[in-house]
Amino acid sequence: MGATPASSPTQEAVDSATKLYLDIEEVFPLAVDQFESRWTAALAVCHTSSAAETDFADLQTEQFAALGRLGPKIMPLVVYKLARDKASQSPWAVSLYMFLEKDPDYRPALDKDVQACIGRIVELNYQRHEIFKQRAAAWQAYQDMHGRESSSYFFIWCDEFDDLLEMGQSIIAPAMVEYEHHDMFWDTLLHRLLHGRDMDAVQWVPAAVFAWWCYYFEKGEHHQAFKWIPTEFDRKVLGDKIADYH
C-alpha cells in the first residue's frame, strides 16, 4: 500500500465511488435495488434507536443482518454511501464496512473521528479500484495477445489472472461489470474468488452460466453464489482432478 490517506477523501476518490456505483446500476439495476431496499431499512432502524452508537457485532436486528448477508459483493455500494450520502455517514455504516472487508490493507484504524475514518475508507477504495482497472486491462490485453490458444487454461494460468485473484472478494462487483462487457473467463475468476477452485467444467453453456451469476449478483445472498457442480461427464474426462469436489 502507499502512503496513509488523508482524513478527507480527494474529489477523485468521491467521483470514482460514484462512477462505480452508476456503472453497477447501469448493467445490474436489480442488484442496486436489492441493496438500496435493505440499506434504507437498516438506516431507518439507525435513526429510530441507539444502534448508531454501537459496533456492527452488537446490531442484532434483522435489517442489519440482511445487509451483512449480501456479503462483499455490495462493497462498492457501501463505499458510495459513505462518500456521498450524509445520512449514511455514521458509525453503523463504518462498522458494516469493517464487517464486510477482510483485507487488512483496506481496513483503516478506527477512531472517534467518524468522518476521518470514512475519508480513509473512501480513499483506500479509490486506490483499490484504480489497481483493479489496471490489472483488468492487463489481463484483457493478455487475452487479446494470445487469443488463438486452444486451451482455456492458458488464460487463467498466468500472472495477470493471479494479480486479480489476490485482490480478494471485494472486487466481485467490478468483476461482474467486466463480465457483462467482456465475458471471456470472468466466470472462472469469480468462481475462484468465491469458492477457491476453478469450475473445471468440460462442457457448459456460457449464457446459462452468466445467467446464474447474474441471479446471485442481483437477487442472491453471499451463501447463494453460483457454484458449478461437476457432472458425470466432467468426472469421466477430468478424473481424479475433481475427485474431492463436493
ChimeraX commands (.cxc) that place a marker at each C-alpha (Angstrom):
marker #1 position 0.00,0.00,0.00 radius 0.5
marker #1 position 1.03,3.60,-0.48 radius 0.5
marker #1 position 1.02,6.48,1.94 radius 0.5
marker #1 position -1.73,6.68,4.55 radius 0.5
marker #1 position -4.67,8.59,3.05 radius 0.5
marker #1 position -5.67,11.96,4.45 radius 0.5
marker #1 position -8.74,12.24,6.68 radius 0.5
marker #1 position -10.86,13.62,3.84 radius 0.5
marker #1 position -11.03,11.79,0.52 radius 0.5
marker #1 position -9.96,13.57,-2.64 radius 0.5
marker #1 position -12.61,14.61,-5.14 radius 0.5
marker #1 position -11.19,11.98,-7.47 radius 0.5
marker #1 position -11.95,9.32,-4.85 radius 0.5
marker #1 position -15.52,10.53,-4.37 radius 0.5
marker #1 position -16.07,10.70,-8.13 radius 0.5
marker #1 position -14.63,7.21,-8.56 radius 0.5
marker #1 position -17.02,5.79,-5.94 radius 0.5
marker #1 position -19.92,7.48,-7.72 radius 0.5
marker #1 position -18.93,6.23,-11.16 radius 0.5
marker #1 position -18.56,2.64,-9.99 radius 0.5
marker #1 position -21.98,2.78,-8.31 radius 0.5
marker #1 position -23.52,4.09,-11.55 radius 0.5
marker #1 position -21.65,1.50,-13.64 radius 0.5
marker #1 position -23.11,-1.27,-11.49 radius 0.5
marker #1 position -26.58,0.28,-11.60 radius 0.5
marker #1 position -26.47,0.56,-15.39 radius 0.5
marker #1 position -25.92,-3.13,-16.02 radius 0.5
marker #1 position -27.31,-4.69,-12.83 radius 0.5
marker #1 position -30.12,-2.41,-11.65 radius 0.5
marker #1 position -31.75,-5.19,-9.63 radius 0.5
marker #1 position -28.57,-5.59,-7.58 radius 0.5
marker #1 position -28.67,-1.92,-6.67 radius 0.5
marker #1 position -32.40,-2.14,-5.91 radius 0.5
marker #1 position -31.78,-5.07,-3.56 radius 0.5
marker #1 position -29.03,-3.17,-1.77 radius 0.5
marker #1 position -30.95,0.10,-1.56 radius 0.5
marker #1 position -34.00,-1.61,-0.11 radius 0.5
marker #1 position -32.00,-3.26,2.66 radius 0.5
marker #1 position -29.90,-0.14,3.26 radius 0.5
marker #1 position -33.00,2.01,3.68 radius 0.5
marker #1 position -34.46,-0.45,6.18 radius 0.5
marker #1 position -31.24,-0.52,8.20 radius 0.5
marker #1 position -30.92,3.26,8.08 radius 0.5
marker #1 position -34.45,3.61,9.45 radius 0.5
marker #1 position -33.53,1.42,12.41 radius 0.5
marker #1 position -30.41,3.51,12.95 radius 0.5
marker #1 position -32.42,6.73,13.05 radius 0.5
marker #1 position -35.02,5.38,15.48 radius 0.5
marker #1 position -32.76,3.72,18.04 radius 0.5
marker #1 position -29.37,3.95,19.71 radius 0.5
marker #1 position -27.99,1.44,17.23 radius 0.5
marker #1 position -25.83,4.08,15.57 radius 0.5
marker #1 position -23.64,4.22,18.66 radius 0.5
marker #1 position -22.82,0.50,18.68 radius 0.5
marker #1 position -20.48,-1.78,16.80 radius 0.5
marker #1 position -21.87,-3.88,13.97 radius 0.5
marker #1 position -21.48,-7.03,16.09 radius 0.5
marker #1 position -23.98,-5.55,18.55 radius 0.5
marker #1 position -26.58,-4.62,15.94 radius 0.5
marker #1 position -28.81,-7.61,16.44 radius 0.5
marker #1 position -31.62,-6.57,14.14 radius 0.5
marker #1 position -32.84,-8.36,11.04 radius 0.5
marker #1 position -32.28,-5.20,8.97 radius 0.5
marker #1 position -28.55,-5.11,9.67 radius 0.5
marker #1 position -28.21,-8.88,9.40 radius 0.5
marker #1 position -29.92,-8.74,5.99 radius 0.5
marker #1 position -27.31,-6.28,4.73 radius 0.5
marker #1 position -24.48,-8.38,6.08 radius 0.5
marker #1 position -25.81,-11.48,4.33 radius 0.5
marker #1 position -25.30,-9.82,0.95 radius 0.5
marker #1 position -21.58,-10.14,1.56 radius 0.5
marker #1 position -18.66,-8.37,-0.14 radius 0.5
marker #1 position -20.46,-8.01,-3.47 radius 0.5
marker #1 position -22.01,-4.80,-2.04 radius 0.5
marker #1 position -18.68,-3.25,-1.03 radius 0.5
marker #1 position -18.64,-0.51,-3.73 radius 0.5
marker #1 position -22.25,0.36,-2.93 radius 0.5
marker #1 position -21.41,0.80,0.75 radius 0.5
marker #1 position -18.40,2.94,-0.16 radius 0.5
marker #1 position -20.63,5.10,-2.36 radius 0.5
marker #1 position -23.00,5.69,0.55 radius 0.5
marker #1 position -20.08,6.66,2.77 radius 0.5
marker #1 position -18.75,9.01,0.09 radius 0.5
marker #1 position -21.98,10.71,-0.99 radius 0.5
marker #1 position -24.85,10.19,1.46 radius 0.5
marker #1 position -24.63,12.42,4.52 radius 0.5
marker #1 position -27.40,10.49,6.26 radius 0.5
marker #1 position -25.34,7.30,5.97 radius 0.5
marker #1 position -22.07,8.70,7.29 radius 0.5
marker #1 position -22.39,7.20,10.77 radius 0.5
marker #1 position -20.67,4.61,12.98 radius 0.5
marker #1 position -23.01,1.77,11.97 radius 0.5
marker #1 position -22.15,2.25,8.28 radius 0.5
marker #1 position -18.43,2.18,9.08 radius 0.5
marker #1 position -18.99,-0.95,11.18 radius 0.5
marker #1 position -20.81,-2.61,8.27 radius 0.5
marker #1 position -17.87,-1.84,6.01 radius 0.5
marker #1 position -15.46,-3.31,8.55 radius 0.5
marker #1 position -17.65,-6.41,8.85 radius 0.5
marker #1 position -17.55,-6.97,5.10 radius 0.5
marker #1 position -13.90,-6.06,4.45 radius 0.5
marker #1 position -11.45,-8.88,5.19 radius 0.5
marker #1 position -8.26,-7.39,3.70 radius 0.5
marker #1 position -6.27,-5.63,6.45 radius 0.5
marker #1 position -4.79,-3.25,3.89 radius 0.5
marker #1 position -8.26,-1.79,3.37 radius 0.5
marker #1 position -9.38,-1.74,6.99 radius 0.5
marker #1 position -8.28,1.63,8.41 radius 0.5
marker #1 position -7.75,2.02,12.12 radius 0.5
marker #1 position -10.95,3.05,13.87 radius 0.5
marker #1 position -11.02,6.19,15.97 radius 0.5
marker #1 position -13.60,8.55,17.46 radius 0.5
marker #1 position -13.47,10.80,14.39 radius 0.5
marker #1 position -16.03,9.03,12.20 radius 0.5
marker #1 position -15.61,11.43,9.30 radius 0.5
marker #1 position -11.86,10.86,9.24 radius 0.5
marker #1 position -12.40,7.10,9.18 radius 0.5
marker #1 position -14.91,7.42,6.36 radius 0.5
marker #1 position -12.46,9.56,4.43 radius 0.5
marker #1 position -9.78,6.89,4.72 radius 0.5
marker #1 position -12.21,4.17,3.61 radius 0.5
marker #1 position -13.27,6.10,0.51 radius 0.5
marker #1 position -9.69,6.94,-0.42 radius 0.5
marker #1 position -8.44,3.39,0.11 radius 0.5
marker #1 position -11.19,2.02,-2.11 radius 0.5
marker #1 position -10.36,4.55,-4.79 radius 0.5
marker #1 position -6.80,3.24,-4.74 radius 0.5
marker #1 position -8.07,-0.33,-4.90 radius 0.5
marker #1 position -10.34,0.35,-7.86 radius 0.5
marker #1 position -7.50,2.02,-9.75 radius 0.5
marker #1 position -5.43,-1.12,-9.18 radius 0.5
marker #1 position -8.34,-3.28,-10.32 radius 0.5
marker #1 position -8.74,-1.31,-13.55 radius 0.5
marker #1 position -5.03,-1.61,-14.32 radius 0.5
marker #1 position -5.00,-5.35,-13.66 radius 0.5
marker #1 position -8.23,-5.99,-15.56 radius 0.5
marker #1 position -6.81,-4.12,-18.56 radius 0.5
marker #1 position -3.58,-6.12,-18.35 radius 0.5
marker #1 position -5.50,-9.42,-18.29 radius 0.5
marker #1 position -7.64,-8.32,-21.25 radius 0.5
marker #1 position -4.51,-7.36,-23.18 radius 0.5
marker #1 position -3.01,-10.77,-22.39 radius 0.5
marker #1 position -6.14,-12.49,-23.70 radius 0.5
marker #1 position -6.14,-10.36,-26.84 radius 0.5
marker #1 position -2.48,-11.16,-27.47 radius 0.5
marker #1 position -2.96,-14.91,-27.07 radius 0.5
marker #1 position -6.47,-15.25,-28.48 radius 0.5
marker #1 position -5.57,-18.16,-30.76 radius 0.5
marker #1 position -4.61,-20.50,-27.92 radius 0.5
marker #1 position -6.89,-23.54,-27.87 radius 0.5
marker #1 position -6.76,-24.30,-24.14 radius 0.5
marker #1 position -8.76,-22.13,-21.73 radius 0.5
marker #1 position -6.20,-22.88,-19.02 radius 0.5
marker #1 position -3.71,-20.74,-20.91 radius 0.5
marker #1 position -5.75,-17.68,-19.96 radius 0.5
marker #1 position -6.08,-18.45,-16.25 radius 0.5
marker #1 position -2.66,-19.91,-15.56 radius 0.5
marker #1 position -0.93,-16.56,-15.91 radius 0.5
marker #1 position 0.34,-13.73,-13.71 radius 0.5
marker #1 position -2.37,-11.36,-14.91 radius 0.5
marker #1 position -5.11,-13.68,-13.65 radius 0.5
marker #1 position -3.31,-14.25,-10.34 radius 0.5
marker #1 position -2.88,-10.50,-9.84 radius 0.5
marker #1 position -6.65,-10.06,-9.97 radius 0.5
marker #1 position -7.31,-13.09,-7.82 radius 0.5
marker #1 position -5.13,-11.83,-5.00 radius 0.5
marker #1 position -7.35,-8.75,-4.66 radius 0.5
marker #1 position -9.99,-10.89,-2.96 radius 0.5
marker #1 position -13.77,-10.89,-2.84 radius 0.5
marker #1 position -14.16,-7.12,-2.55 radius 0.5
marker #1 position -13.70,-6.92,-6.35 radius 0.5
marker #1 position -16.78,-9.08,-7.05 radius 0.5
marker #1 position -18.89,-6.10,-8.19 radius 0.5
marker #1 position -16.43,-4.57,-10.68 radius 0.5
marker #1 position -15.61,-8.09,-11.87 radius 0.5
marker #1 position -19.30,-8.63,-12.63 radius 0.5
marker #1 position -19.37,-5.38,-14.61 radius 0.5
marker #1 position -16.37,-6.58,-16.63 radius 0.5
marker #1 position -18.03,-9.98,-17.05 radius 0.5
marker #1 position -21.05,-8.30,-18.61 radius 0.5
marker #1 position -18.86,-6.37,-21.06 radius 0.5
marker #1 position -16.11,-8.97,-21.68 radius 0.5
marker #1 position -17.46,-12.41,-20.91 radius 0.5
marker #1 position -14.25,-14.35,-21.53 radius 0.5
marker #1 position -13.09,-16.21,-18.37 radius 0.5
marker #1 position -14.56,-13.78,-15.80 radius 0.5
marker #1 position -16.78,-16.66,-14.68 radius 0.5
marker #1 position -13.65,-18.60,-13.77 radius 0.5
marker #1 position -12.21,-15.67,-11.80 radius 0.5
marker #1 position -15.45,-15.23,-9.86 radius 0.5
marker #1 position -15.69,-18.95,-9.16 radius 0.5
marker #1 position -12.13,-19.00,-7.83 radius 0.5
marker #1 position -12.72,-15.88,-5.71 radius 0.5
marker #1 position -15.85,-17.29,-4.10 radius 0.5
marker #1 position -15.11,-21.00,-3.91 radius 0.5
marker #1 position -11.33,-21.33,-4.06 radius 0.5
marker #1 position -11.34,-23.52,-7.15 radius 0.5
marker #1 position -11.92,-23.41,-10.89 radius 0.5
marker #1 position -15.20,-24.59,-12.40 radius 0.5
marker #1 position -13.33,-27.40,-14.22 radius 0.5
marker #1 position -16.33,-27.88,-16.47 radius 0.5
marker #1 position -15.66,-29.80,-19.67 radius 0.5
marker #1 position -18.88,-28.69,-21.33 radius 0.5
marker #1 position -21.13,-25.82,-20.31 radius 0.5
marker #1 position -23.40,-23.20,-21.83 radius 0.5
marker #1 position -21.75,-19.78,-21.30 radius 0.5
marker #1 position -25.05,-17.90,-21.47 radius 0.5
marker #1 position -26.57,-20.13,-18.79 radius 0.5
marker #1 position -23.55,-19.75,-16.51 radius 0.5
marker #1 position -23.70,-15.97,-16.93 radius 0.5
marker #1 position -27.41,-16.03,-16.06 radius 0.5
marker #1 position -26.68,-17.97,-12.87 radius 0.5
marker #1 position -24.01,-15.45,-11.87 radius 0.5
marker #1 position -26.41,-12.60,-12.59 radius 0.5
marker #1 position -29.09,-14.21,-10.42 radius 0.5
marker #1 position -26.65,-14.40,-7.49 radius 0.5
marker #1 position -25.41,-10.84,-8.00 radius 0.5
marker #1 position -28.83,-9.27,-8.46 radius 0.5
marker #1 position -31.02,-11.33,-6.15 radius 0.5
marker #1 position -28.93,-13.72,-4.06 radius 0.5
marker #1 position -27.07,-13.58,-0.79 radius 0.5
marker #1 position -23.42,-14.42,-0.26 radius 0.5
marker #1 position -24.03,-18.09,0.50 radius 0.5
marker #1 position -26.02,-18.41,-2.74 radius 0.5
marker #1 position -23.13,-17.59,-5.07 radius 0.5
marker #1 position -23.19,-19.74,-8.18 radius 0.5
marker #1 position -21.15,-22.92,-7.79 radius 0.5
marker #1 position -20.50,-25.41,-10.56 radius 0.5
marker #1 position -21.17,-28.99,-9.52 radius 0.5
marker #1 position -19.14,-31.36,-11.70 radius 0.5
marker #1 position -21.23,-33.56,-13.98 radius 0.5
marker #1 position -20.60,-37.22,-14.64 radius 0.5
marker #1 position -19.04,-36.22,-17.95 radius 0.5
marker #1 position -16.72,-33.77,-16.15 radius 0.5
marker #1 position -15.64,-36.54,-13.80 radius 0.5
marker #1 position -15.11,-39.00,-16.65 radius 0.5
marker #1 position -12.85,-36.61,-18.55 radius 0.5
marker #1 position -11.01,-34.95,-15.66 radius 0.5
marker #1 position -10.83,-37.97,-13.37 radius 0.5
marker #1 position -9.01,-37.59,-10.07 radius 0.5
marker #1 position -8.58,-33.85,-10.60 radius 0.5
marker #1 position -12.09,-33.26,-9.29 radius 0.5
marker #1 position -12.48,-36.32,-7.07 radius 0.5
marker #1 position -12.58,-34.23,-3.89 radius 0.5
marker #1 position -15.19,-31.70,-5.04 radius 0.5
marker #1 position -18.42,-31.56,-3.10 radius 0.5
marker link #1:1,2 radius 0.2
marker link #1:2,3 radius 0.2
marker link #1:3,4 radius 0.2
marker link #1:4,5 radius 0.2
marker link #1:5,6 radius 0.2
marker link #1:6,7 radius 0.2
marker link #1:7,8 radius 0.2
marker link #1:8,9 radius 0.2
marker link #1:9,10 radius 0.2
marker link #1:10,11 radius 0.2
marker link #1:11,12 radius 0.2
marker link #1:12,13 radius 0.2
marker link #1:13,14 radius 0.2
marker link #1:14,15 radius 0.2
marker link #1:15,16 radius 0.2
marker link #1:16,17 radius 0.2
marker link #1:17,18 radius 0.2
marker link #1:18,19 radius 0.2
marker link #1:19,20 radius 0.2
marker link #1:20,21 radius 0.2
marker link #1:21,22 radius 0.2
marker link #1:22,23 radius 0.2
marker link #1:23,24 radius 0.2
marker link #1:24,25 radius 0.2
marker link #1:25,26 radius 0.2
marker link #1:26,27 radius 0.2
marker link #1:27,28 radius 0.2
marker link #1:28,29 radius 0.2
marker link #1:29,30 radius 0.2
marker link #1:30,31 radius 0.2
marker link #1:31,32 radius 0.2
marker link #1:32,33 radius 0.2
marker link #1:33,34 radius 0.2
marker link #1:34,35 radius 0.2
marker link #1:35,36 radius 0.2
marker link #1:36,37 radius 0.2
marker link #1:37,38 radius 0.2
marker link #1:38,39 radius 0.2
marker link #1:39,40 radius 0.2
marker link #1:40,41 radius 0.2
marker link #1:41,42 radius 0.2
marker link #1:42,43 radius 0.2
marker link #1:43,44 radius 0.2
marker link #1:44,45 radius 0.2
marker link #1:45,46 radius 0.2
marker link #1:46,47 radius 0.2
marker link #1:47,48 radius 0.2
marker link #1:48,49 radius 0.2
marker link #1:49,50 radius 0.2
marker link #1:50,51 radius 0.2
marker link #1:51,52 radius 0.2
marker link #1:52,53 radius 0.2
marker link #1:53,54 radius 0.2
marker link #1:54,55 radius 0.2
marker link #1:55,56 radius 0.2
marker link #1:56,57 radius 0.2
marker link #1:57,58 radius 0.2
marker link #1:58,59 radius 0.2
marker link #1:59,60 radius 0.2
marker link #1:60,61 radius 0.2
marker link #1:61,62 radius 0.2
marker link #1:62,63 radius 0.2
marker link #1:63,64 radius 0.2
marker link #1:64,65 radius 0.2
marker link #1:65,66 radius 0.2
marker link #1:66,67 radius 0.2
marker link #1:67,68 radius 0.2
marker link #1:68,69 radius 0.2
marker link #1:69,70 radius 0.2
marker link #1:70,71 radius 0.2
marker link #1:71,72 radius 0.2
marker link #1:72,73 radius 0.2
marker link #1:73,74 radius 0.2
marker link #1:74,75 radius 0.2
marker link #1:75,76 radius 0.2
marker link #1:76,77 radius 0.2
marker link #1:77,78 radius 0.2
marker link #1:78,79 radius 0.2
marker link #1:79,80 radius 0.2
marker link #1:80,81 radius 0.2
marker link #1:81,82 radius 0.2
marker link #1:82,83 radius 0.2
marker link #1:83,84 radius 0.2
marker link #1:84,85 radius 0.2
marker link #1:85,86 radius 0.2
marker link #1:86,87 radius 0.2
marker link #1:87,88 radius 0.2
marker link #1:88,89 radius 0.2
marker link #1:89,90 radius 0.2
marker link #1:90,91 radius 0.2
marker link #1:91,92 radius 0.2
marker link #1:92,93 radius 0.2
marker link #1:93,94 radius 0.2
marker link #1:94,95 radius 0.2
marker link #1:95,96 radius 0.2
marker link #1:96,97 radius 0.2
marker link #1:97,98 radius 0.2
marker link #1:98,99 radius 0.2
marker link #1:99,100 radius 0.2
marker link #1:100,101 radius 0.2
marker link #1:101,102 radius 0.2
marker link #1:102,103 radius 0.2
marker link #1:103,104 radius 0.2
marker link #1:104,105 radius 0.2
marker link #1:105,106 radius 0.2
marker link #1:106,107 radius 0.2
marker link #1:107,108 radius 0.2
marker link #1:108,109 radius 0.2
marker link #1:109,110 radius 0.2
marker link #1:110,111 radius 0.2
marker link #1:111,112 radius 0.2
marker link #1:112,113 radius 0.2
marker link #1:113,114 radius 0.2
marker link #1:114,115 radius 0.2
marker link #1:115,116 radius 0.2
marker link #1:116,117 radius 0.2
marker link #1:117,118 radius 0.2
marker link #1:118,119 radius 0.2
marker link #1:119,120 radius 0.2
marker link #1:120,121 radius 0.2
marker link #1:121,122 radius 0.2
marker link #1:122,123 radius 0.2
marker link #1:123,124 radius 0.2
marker link #1:124,125 radius 0.2
marker link #1:125,126 radius 0.2
marker link #1:126,127 radius 0.2
marker link #1:127,128 radius 0.2
marker link #1:128,129 radius 0.2
marker link #1:129,130 radius 0.2
marker link #1:130,131 radius 0.2
marker link #1:131,132 radius 0.2
marker link #1:132,133 radius 0.2
marker link #1:133,134 radius 0.2
marker link #1:134,135 radius 0.2
marker link #1:135,136 radius 0.2
marker link #1:136,137 radius 0.2
marker link #1:137,138 radius 0.2
marker link #1:138,139 radius 0.2
marker link #1:139,140 radius 0.2
marker link #1:140,141 radius 0.2
marker link #1:141,142 radius 0.2
marker link #1:142,143 radius 0.2
marker link #1:143,144 radius 0.2
marker link #1:144,145 radius 0.2
marker link #1:145,146 radius 0.2
marker link #1:146,147 radius 0.2
marker link #1:147,148 radius 0.2
marker link #1:148,149 radius 0.2
marker link #1:149,150 radius 0.2
marker link #1:150,151 radius 0.2
marker link #1:151,152 radius 0.2
marker link #1:152,153 radius 0.2
marker link #1:153,154 radius 0.2
marker link #1:154,155 radius 0.2
marker link #1:155,156 radius 0.2
marker link #1:156,157 radius 0.2
marker link #1:157,158 radius 0.2
marker link #1:158,159 radius 0.2
marker link #1:159,160 radius 0.2
marker link #1:160,161 radius 0.2
marker link #1:161,162 radius 0.2
marker link #1:162,163 radius 0.2
marker link #1:163,164 radius 0.2
marker link #1:164,165 radius 0.2
marker link #1:165,166 radius 0.2
marker link #1:166,167 radius 0.2
marker link #1:167,168 radius 0.2
marker link #1:168,169 radius 0.2
marker link #1:169,170 radius 0.2
marker link #1:170,171 radius 0.2
marker link #1:171,172 radius 0.2
marker link #1:172,173 radius 0.2
marker link #1:173,174 radius 0.2
marker link #1:174,175 radius 0.2
marker link #1:175,176 radius 0.2
marker link #1:176,177 radius 0.2
marker link #1:177,178 radius 0.2
marker link #1:178,179 radius 0.2
marker link #1:179,180 radius 0.2
marker link #1:180,181 radius 0.2
marker link #1:181,182 radius 0.2
marker link #1:182,183 radius 0.2
marker link #1:183,184 radius 0.2
marker link #1:184,185 radius 0.2
marker link #1:185,186 radius 0.2
marker link #1:186,187 radius 0.2
marker link #1:187,188 radius 0.2
marker link #1:188,189 radius 0.2
marker link #1:189,190 radius 0.2
marker link #1:190,191 radius 0.2
marker link #1:191,192 radius 0.2
marker link #1:192,193 radius 0.2
marker link #1:193,194 radius 0.2
marker link #1:194,195 radius 0.2
marker link #1:195,196 radius 0.2
marker link #1:196,197 radius 0.2
marker link #1:197,198 radius 0.2
marker link #1:198,199 radius 0.2
marker link #1:199,200 radius 0.2
marker link #1:200,201 radius 0.2
marker link #1:201,202 radius 0.2
marker link #1:202,203 radius 0.2
marker link #1:203,204 radius 0.2
marker link #1:204,205 radius 0.2
marker link #1:205,206 radius 0.2
marker link #1:206,207 radius 0.2
marker link #1:207,208 radius 0.2
marker link #1:208,209 radius 0.2
marker link #1:209,210 radius 0.2
marker link #1:210,211 radius 0.2
marker link #1:211,212 radius 0.2
marker link #1:212,213 radius 0.2
marker link #1:213,214 radius 0.2
marker link #1:214,215 radius 0.2
marker link #1:215,216 radius 0.2
marker link #1:216,217 radius 0.2
marker link #1:217,218 radius 0.2
marker link #1:218,219 radius 0.2
marker link #1:219,220 radius 0.2
marker link #1:220,221 radius 0.2
marker link #1:221,222 radius 0.2
marker link #1:222,223 radius 0.2
marker link #1:223,224 radius 0.2
marker link #1:224,225 radius 0.2
marker link #1:225,226 radius 0.2
marker link #1:226,227 radius 0.2
marker link #1:227,228 radius 0.2
marker link #1:228,229 radius 0.2
marker link #1:229,230 radius 0.2
marker link #1:230,231 radius 0.2
marker link #1:231,232 radius 0.2
marker link #1:232,233 radius 0.2
marker link #1:233,234 radius 0.2
marker link #1:234,235 radius 0.2
marker link #1:235,236 radius 0.2
marker link #1:236,237 radius 0.2
marker link #1:237,238 radius 0.2
marker link #1:238,239 radius 0.2
marker link #1:239,240 radius 0.2
marker link #1:240,241 radius 0.2
marker link #1:241,242 radius 0.2
marker link #1:242,243 radius 0.2
marker link #1:243,244 radius 0.2
marker link #1:244,245 radius 0.2
marker link #1:245,246 radius 0.2
view
